[in-house]
Amino acid sequence: MNSLRVRIGVLGLALLAGLSAPTTGAAAAEAAPAPTVEEQRLDKTVPQEILRRSGFDVLATEFGRDLDAAGSYAQARRIVVREASALWRRAVERAQGRGPEGGDLSRDDDRPLYWARLSMTRDVRTWEPGFGLSEARRAALLDALERGSRGQTDIRHPRGDHGVSGVSGVSGVRRILVTGFDPFTLDRDIRISNPSGATALALDGTVIETADGPARVETAVFPVRWQDFAEGTVERTLRPYLKQVDLFTTVSQGRVGRFDVERTNGAWRGGFGDNENVSRTETIPVADPASQPQWTTTTLPYEEIVAADTGRFPVYDNTSVTEIPAGGTQAVVRPEGPTPGSTARAGGGGDYLSNEIAYRATLLRDRLGLHDVLPGGHVHTPVLQFGTGNTDPATGSVTDPEFVRNRLDIIAQVRTILKVAAGSPVTG
């Protein structure tokens, strides 16, 4: 009887151990982290067509294969860092006419980078290597992938004393920093392209001849996600460079048929859903909130930009904001800008992430003591529109000649705006 009890006890412990032990195969796959809302859109027809018609589907496939072959976390990190940078460089080179076209999509298209990045982040997010991967290490891999594939770790301005801290750079080349955004409102039309992201690819590493001599442009692209901004992605990317540059501008897609130089930025999130379908309605969260202002202002030379002939789209100095006046409770529109003591409800650029990146970048400029010496602010591009007859997301083509022409014209006009701004004095 004692022997039988022992055998039964051992069997029970074995069964319990089996139930609690790590599993492999199908069960492990079920336990893998789920793809994000953005990543789940990848399997739709349009993203796959964009990847195929640009040749970026091959990059995503090769990345997944290399990642699966990694035998350690260190090896996986090397692969992620290498391939993230390679994806950014491939997108820049394609946009600037270097290397293979990889398909019949026009080279100026920003969408292959967006969808290829998501394919790679999904691979990392759902990957279950044999050596095990902690939540913190997976997050570190994803962070390296995001930053590297957005050009945020590839900002390479010329050496020298130029920038706001110097006067006559050894290189003789002025420095411009420009940011763009991913496509967004993809549930409305998954074919969407973002001209600000396309501009970043087209201008990265290029030189513009300005009234004060040549200027080198370096760029980076940001996600359309509230959480990334709350975690400080803008400040983390821009802080190392603002004291080194002669001009910066954040760029995003704005209104139909026009450019806007946004005069004032507000400290308010208005709640519109981001690319994860997440909404945030709150004061923009920043470090040291006790000293946080309700408004920041552009120091771009808006008068010179508006007066110049920069391209086919009109350019406006947009001064309007929405505020709750001091002592009031209701929001009102102020066409001429905020009144003293008011609370922000929308900057000139609205209350979405385009306003937020402008607010964060200009607040960082001010906190670094650069308000009076560094031209910087936000430019809204026209909405990038498809051609007549190609407006139905369900039946329309992913591209057309008018769509491409509009994007190329927007890119060219941003370049000319930068040329004007770099050759003009700072606006206080």
N, C-alpha and C positions, 0 to 999 in steps of 0.2 A: 504493500500500500504506500509506504513512504517513497519507494522508487517511482511508482506511478505518479504520485503528487509532484515529485521533482520533474518528471518528464513533462507533465502538463504545465507546470510553472515555466519551464524552459520554452515550451511551445508558445505560451502566452506572451512571454517577453519577446520572442522572435516576431510574433505577429505585430505587437505594438511597435517594435523597431522598424518593421517593414512599412507600417503606416506613416511613421514620422520621418523616415529616411528621405534624403533628396532623391527625386525621380529624374529620369532622362527620357528622351524621345518625345512622344506626343504629349505626355503630361507636362514635361518641361516647357514645351512650346506654348501650352495653354497658360503657363505661369509667367511667360515673358511680358514685359511692359507693353501696353497697347499703343499703337500709333496715335499721334495727335490728330485733332480735327484737320489741320493743314495737311498732314501726311496722308490722311484717308482720301483726300481728293485726288491723289496721284493716280489711282486706278481708273479714273474716268477717261473717256476717249480723247478729249482735247489735250490734257497734259501728256499723254502717251504719244500723240501725234506731234506735239511740239518737240518732245525729246527725240523722236525718230527723225523728224525733218531737219534737225540741227546737228545730228550726230552725237548729242549729249547722252543718249541712251547707252552708248557704249561705255562712257565714263562711269556711269552709275553701276553698270554690270561689273566692270573691272574692279571697282571699289569694293563691292560686296564680296567678290571672290578673294581679294587680298585680305580683307578683314577676317573672313572665315579661316584663312591660313595662319593668322597670328597665333603664336604659341604662348604669349605672355602679355601682360598689360603694357609693359614698356614697348614691345613691338607694335602693339595695336596703336599706341599713342603716336609712334613715329609714322605709321601708315596714315593715320587721320590728319596729322599736321601736314604731311607731304601732299596728300591728295586734296585737302582743302585749299591750300595755296595754289596747287596746280589747276583746280577748277576755276578759281578767280582769274588766274593768268590766262587760261584758255578762253574764258568769256571776254576778257579785255582784248586779247589778240584777235578774236573773231570779230568783235565790234569795230576794231580798227583796221580790219582788212589784212591781217597777217595769219598765216597758217591755213589749213584746209577749211573750206566752208562747212563741210560735214553734212550738207543737205541743201534744200532749196529755200529755206527760210532766209529772209534778208539778214545781213550781218548785224544790223543795228538792233536786233531783237534782244530784249533783256530777259524774256521768259525762259529760255533754256537754262540759264543759271539758276533761276528760282526753282524750277521743277527738279533739276538735277540735284540741287542742295537738299531738297526735301527727300528725294530718294535715298541720299546718303545718310541723312539724319534718321530716317526710318530704319535703315540697316543697323545703325549704332543703337538706336533705342530698343530694338527688338532682339538684338544679338545676345545669345547665351553661350559664351565660350566655355570650353571644358575646364579652364582654370578658374572660373568663377569671376564675377564682376560685381563689386559693391555699388550701391546707389551713388555714392560720392564719386567713384571713379568713372562711372557711366556719364554722370553729369559733367565731369571734367573733359571727357572725350567729346561730348556734344558741344561744350563751350569752345573747345579748340576748333571744331569743325565749323561752327557758326562764324566765329571771328575770322578764321583764315579764309573762308570762302566768300566773305563779304568785303575783303580788302582792308579790314580794320587792322591787320598786322603787317600790311604791305605798304604803309605810307612812307615814302622815301623822298623827302625833299633834299635839294642840294645842300651841301655843307657850306658854312660861311656865317657871316654876321648879319645877314638879312633878317627880316622879321621885325616885330615891334621893339625888340631889344637892341637892334643894331641899325646902322645907317648905310653902310656901303659894303654889302656882302662880298666875300671873297669870290664867290661863284659868279657874281654879277647877275644872278637870276632871282627874281622875286618869287614868292611862294604863295600859292592859293590852295585852300582846302575846301572841297565840295562834298556834300553828302546827298544820297538819294534814298529811295525806298523800294521795297518789294511791291509787286502787284497786290491789290486788295479788292474788296467787294467781289470776291470770286464766286460766292453763291448767287450773286446777281447775274454775273457773266464770267464764266470760268476762262474765257479767252483773253481776259484783261491783261494789258501790258502797262507798265508804269514808266512814263517818259523821264521821270527823275532818275530811275534806276538805269535806263538806257543811256542817259546823259553821263552818269557816273562811269559806265563802261567805256563810252566813246571818248571821254576826256582824260581818263586816268593816265598819268605819266606824260601827257602832251604839253607842249609849250605854246603859249599865246604871246604874240607881240603886242605890247601895250605902249602907251605914251611914255612910260617910265622904263621901257626896256622889256626884255623877255621875262615871262612868268611861267613857272612850272605848276601844273595842276596835279594834285593828288586827290583821290576820291575814296569813299567808302559807302557801303549800302547798309541800311538798317531794316530790321523786321517791323511788321505792322502788328505789334503785340504789346499790350499795356504792361504786362509783367516784366518784359525785358527792360522797358524804360524805367520802371520802378526799381529795378535792380541795378540801375546806373550804367547801362550800356553806352549811353551817349557821353557821359562824363568820362568814363573809363577810356573811351576811344579818343576823345578830343583833347583831354587835359594835357597829354604830353606834347601837343603840337601848337596850341594857341599862342604861346609866347615865341614861337619860331616862324609863324607865318605873317604875311603882309595883308591877307584878306581871307575871310571864310564866308561861305554861305551854305545854309541848308536849303535843299530844294525838294519840292513835292508837287504832285498833281493837284490843281485847284479848281478853277472855274472854266466854263466853256468859252473858248474863243479869245482868251486874254491871259496875259501875264500880270501878276501883282507883286510889287515889293511891299511886304507887310511891315507897316510902321511900328505896330505895337503887338506884343505877345502877352497872353493872359495866363494866370496860374490856375487854370480850371480844366478838368476833364469832363467832357459833356456826355459820355456814356455810350457813344456809337460803338457797335460791335467790332472787334478786331478780327484778325485772320483765324483766331481760335474760337470765334463767336463769343468772346468774353466781353462784358461791358464794365466800364468803370466810371462812376460819377462821384467826383471828389476833388479836393485841392490837389494839384500835382505834388506827389511826394518827392521831396528833395532832402539832402543833408542840411542840417542846421535850420529846421523849419522856423525857428524863432526869428531869424533874420530874413525870411523869405518875403520878397516883395510881391504885390499883386500883379505888377506889370513890369515888363522889360521892353526896351526899344531897340530898333535897328540903328546901326551906325554905318550902314551901307550908304553910298552917295545917291540917294533915291532921286533927287532932282536931276542929276546928270543922266542917270539911267533912263528915266522917263522921257527926257528931252531928246535922247539919242535915237537914231534910226537903227534899231537892232534887228529888225526882221519883219515878217508879214503880220505878226500878231501885235495888237496894241499892248502897251505896258502902262500900268497904273500905279500911282502912289496910293496905297489903300490905308486910310487912316481910321476907318470905322471899327468900333468895338462894341461889345455888349457888357454892361456893368449893372451892379446894384449900387446906386448912389449912396454916399455916406448918410447914414441915418434912415435909409430906405429899406424896403423889403421886396420890391418888385424889380425884375431885370428890365433895363431899357437899352435901346440902341443909341450910341453916341457917334454920329458920322465923323466928328472931328477928333475923336480920341477920348480917353478916360478923363474923368473929373477928379479933383483931389479927394483922397480918402475913400474912393470907391472900391468895391469888391469885384474881381473879374468873373465874368461868366462866358466870355469868348474874346479872343484876340482878333486882330484883323484876319488872321488865317483860320478862324473858327475855334472849336474846342476839341479837336481830334488830335492825332499824333503829329500832324504837320505843325500845328500850333505848339505842341509840347516839345518837339525837337528844337524849334526856334526859341522857345522859352528857356529850355535847359542850356542850349549853346550860348545864348546871350547872357544868361545869369552866370554861367561859368566864366565868360569873358569879363563880366563886371567884378566877380569875386576874385579874379586874378589881377584886378587893377588895370584892366586894358580898355575900359570903356572909351576913353578919350583918344586912344592911339590906334586901335585896331578896328578897321571896317569889318562889320559882320552883321548878318541878319538872315532873313528868309525870303526866298523867291518862290512863288507859286507859278507853275506852268499851266498852259491850257489843258483841259481834259483831252486825252488822246482818243480820237473817235475813229470808228470804222467807216468805210465808204458807204455811199448811198446804196441801199439794197442789201447791205450786209450787217444789219442791225439786230437780227434775231439770234440770240445766243443758242437756241435749240437747232437752228438750221444753217446758220451762217458759217462762213469760212474763218479759219484762225488768222487769216491775213488777207490783205488786198492792196492794190497800188496806192489808194488814197490813205489808207492806214499807215503804210510805210512812209509816204511823203509827209504826212503830218508829224510823224515821229522824228524824221530827219530834220524837218524845219524847226521843231522845238529844240532839238539838240543844238543846231546851228545858232539859234537865237540865244540860248543860254550861254554859249561860248562867247557871243558878241557882248552880252550883258556883263560877263566877267571881264572882258577886255576894257569896257567902259569903266567898270567899278575899280579895276586895278590901277587905272590911270587917273583917278579922281581922288580928292582929299576925303578923309574920314568925316562923317556927319556926326556932330555931337548931340 
